Amino acid sequence: MSPESFQAILAWVAANPGWMGAAIFVSSLAEALTIVGVIIPGAIIMFSLGALIGLGQLEFWPAYAWAAAGAVVGDALSFWLGRAFHQHLRQLWPFSRHPNMLLRGEAFFQRHGGKSILLARFFGPVRGTLPTVAGMLDMPWGRFLVVNVVSALLWAPAYLIPGMVFGASLELASQVAWRLVVLILLVVMLLWGTVWLVRVLVLLLQPRLNGWLQTFAAWSHGRPLIGPISASLLDPAQGELRGLAILAVLLLGIIVLLSLIMNAAGQNLPTALDQSLYRFLQDLRTPWADNMMVFIAELGSPPVKLSLTIAVFVWLYWRRFYSAARHWLGALGFGLATNTLFTWLFKVPPPSKIYPGIFNYSFPSNHATLTTILFGFLSVLVARETPLTWRWIPYLTAALIILPTTLSKLYLGAFWLTDALAGLSLGLIWVALLSLAYNRHPAPRLDSRGLLVVSLVALVASDLAYTGLHHQDLLQRYKVNPTLQVMSWNQWWQGGWQHLPTQRLDFRHRRQQGLVLQWAGPRAELELRLGDAGWREAPALTLQNALMWLSPQARLADLPVLPQVHDGGHEDLTLAHPGETPDTRWVLRFWDIGVRLTDDNNPRLWLGDLDKAPLWLGSLSLQGQVRRMNFFTLAVELPYTELPSELLAPALQGLRSRVVTLPAEAGTITLIAQ
């Protein structure tokens, strides 16, 4: 979604509060209705409404009232349905085809009584049927209404407030860069989609998998090639080693054959899609996101994976879970062998040269393959000892590690999308085969809690230690280095300034804020002159002053000045000056864009020490203070028509300056130099 589309949606919401109130009421009512509520994504809708409140487009109390009212009416209608039809509901669709929907609600109601109405608001499996079950079991109307109203009053803010925090975060992110907003939305959608997909797949496969396997085993019995492999994997009386070894060799052979076919057909990597996604993700690069992505990516780094592998194997062997230990080593051994073979065979270069030698080749992604195998099979070990109802949680945990680490490596340019998909697919196939063999053969029950503790301690400790020691080196490894541009002073002064950015470049090189100053000179003189004119170093973002956003009484001078992004980098210098009123301030930002000016009389003079002749591009903004719902105090950009001359005039004394006009009356730029 483009910034313009996003802002257009926000403007429509703000201009139509009546329609939004009706939409909130209908959404909450539908979410509370029997059966309908299972289809309506109530949590997503309420979270989105909370985000609109945090963005200042909706008022909290009206939205809260409409949401709570809709929830009360929806549950009341569901309760009336149960009172009106009683046991006849069991003969109506969909309860006639899915009797467990009512049976599960009855069991929950019998266990918790009247307070089950309140608990069901937050408990997904019985959310859609519990009020109907309460009516069917003749709960008194008066008692139901009391619990219904109380639960609705608690439910609405429980979903709105997290959305409000998210919305406020988006507004702050938009002040830094729209590319940061896009990245946040992309990550949230990825995580939400992962949760939904894993739950759907587990609910779909869990009750059917044993039946499918038994049917396949019966079909394959007696067949010359498939029969022995199937029996080895699925028959508890036979060892699984033979079947796994044959399948591993077949899997390797199939992939080698596919590679030969691709090469013969001229399907070389990277593809056009690979390159498009790479450029898209590079457009999202910001220093803040780089820091976070490096930390996430290193959850799958070789030292972290090695530490986790050793810790889990030692614990399994020490506790005498020998079968699990053998499968654990088999999982990782296959991953290492296959990736080494394919990397040597295909020799596909990654987007950027990060690692030396053979490790610099990226197909299939060694990171994606081994991370999938490692965390995927670890989730299999834990899930085997987990009750059936909660078995999706270990799989979801593994997915929430595998996918973000893979996305982070794509963002950092470590490999292509095709490399990632190939690595994920190879890892998932091997984990699926291993889990079939492990779960179909007898093995002593694992201490899943002990395994979780050992895994978590090893993972967190090794990741913190590795990134703590090497974080700056890792940032430098993945950094996009700008090219240095040299220009003579006279060339710049006479017209070269027109070839430099005149607006801050953001997502997809969209032009955001005007760069109204071009200042040639060393940083020390720049800071000294502006300091004498009353400009002071702006309060940078720290944990202490970030907490001021949560104080309704905070002063603007105490709020941090967020950095802004131009062409992927934060500004190098940020200064602030008090405005005409206590609730306003001027903010001046300068970027060193990698342009160096030479002296026309002695071209080599400044080239000897590049720091003495940088060209700085500067933006100017007026900030004001706004309070949202008495929860947040934010500094926002305000429009202004003209900068008061006294703010910069003292700093320009003794310097050469001229105001130049941009083409098509797009504004002016002030050139400043010695």
Number of C-alpha atoms within 10 A of each C-alpha: 7 13 15 9 10 10 11 12 13 16 12 12 16 16 13 12 16 11 11 19 18 14 16 25 23 19 22 28 25 23 25 30 26 23 18 14 20 18 12 16 13 18 17 13 18 27 23 19 26 31 25 23 25 28 22 19 21 22 17 20 11 14 25 23 17 22 28 26 20 25 29 22 22 25 31 23 18 22 28 18 19 25 21 13 14 17 13 12 19 17 11 11 10 12 16 14 11 11 14 11 20 21 16 15 23 20 14 18 22 12 11 12 13 17 14 21 26 22 18 20 22 16 11 11 13 25 24 26 27 31 34 29 31 27 23 22 17 13 17 12 14 9 10 20 17 10 17 25 19 14 21 26 18 14 20 25 20 16 20 26 19 16 25 26 18 21 23 23 16 21 19 18 20 16 18 21 25 23 27 25 21 19 19 18 14 12 14 12 12 16 16 13 12 17 18 12 14 18 16 13 11 17 14 11 11 15 11 11 12 12 11 12 14 13 11 14 19 13 13 17 15 12 11 9 10 14 16 18 23 22 21 20 26 23 17 15 12 14 15 22 15 15 20 20 14 11 15 16 11 12 16 16 12 12 15 16 12 12 17 13 12 13 13 10 9 9 11 12 19 18 12 9 12 17 15 12 15 20 15 14 20 19 19 23 24 22 16 14 18 19 14 11 21 21 22 20 24 23 23 26 19 14 15 21 22 15 16 24 19 14 17 21 19 14 16 21 14 11 13 13 17 15 15 22 19 13 19 21 16 16 22 21 12 17 23 13 11 21 21 17 13 21 20 15 13 18 16 21 19 20 20 15 16 16 13 8 8 13 15 19 27 27 28 29 28 28 26 27 28 27 28 29 28 25 24 26 26 22 23 22 24 20 18 17 14 16 9 11 9 10 20 21 18 21 22 20 15 20 21 18 18 25 18 19 24 27 20 21 24 22 27 25 22 26 31 28 24 18 26 25 17 18 26 24 16 24 25 17 14 25 24 15 16 22 21 16 23 21 15 17 18 11 12 10 11 17 14 15 12 14 17 17 11 16 21 13 13 20 20 14 14 21 24 16 13 17 20 11 11 12 17 12 11 17 17 11 15 18 14 15 8 9 9 9 10 15 16 15 20 13 13 18 16 9 10 13 15 15 8 13 15 24 18 21 20 25 25 16 14 15 14 15 16 20 24 18 21 22 20 23 19 15 19 9 11 17 18 12 16 22 17 11 17 16 22 17 16 21 16 15 13 9 9 9 16 16 14 19 21 16 15 16 13 18 17 22 18 13 22 21 24 18 21 23 24 24 20 20 19 21 20 13 18 24 21 24 21 19 16 10 8 12 15 21 21 21 22 21 22 23 23 18 21 14 18 24 23 23 15 13 9 9 14 11 14 16 16 10 10 16 13 18 21 22 26 26 26 24 21 18 19 20 23 19 19 15 17 17 14 11 14 20 23 24 24 16 16 13 9 9 5 6 12 10 8 10 16 15 11 15 20 16 10 9 9 10 16 11 12 15 13 12 9 6 7 10 12 16 21 15 19 19 16 10
